[in-house]
Amino acid sequence: MKNSEVSPEHYSKFKIEPFNFIHENGLGFAEGNIIKYVCRWREKNGIEDLEKAIRYIQLLIVYAKIEEKNETES
C-alpha cells in the first residue's frame, strides 16, 4: 500500500494527524468522525464534510440525552 493511501495529504498537513489524535485520546467513533470531517473539509468535500460532522454531533446529543435520562431514572 502506498503511503498516500495511509496518510492522505489532507490529513498529513496537520502537526498531529487526526487519526493519531483520535487514537491517542481514546475517542469514540462519533467523536473521531467529527474531528476527521472538521479537519478535512477545506481540502476534500467542503460543506458536505461539515454537514457530516453536524450529523455526528446531533447523534451524540441524542445519545447523551438518553444516557442522562436513564441515569436520572435509576
Secondary structure, 3 states (H helix, E strand, C coil): CCHHHHCCHHHHCCCCCHHHHHHHCCCCHHHHHHHHHHHHCCCCCCHHHHHHHHHHHHHHHHHHHHHHHHHHHC
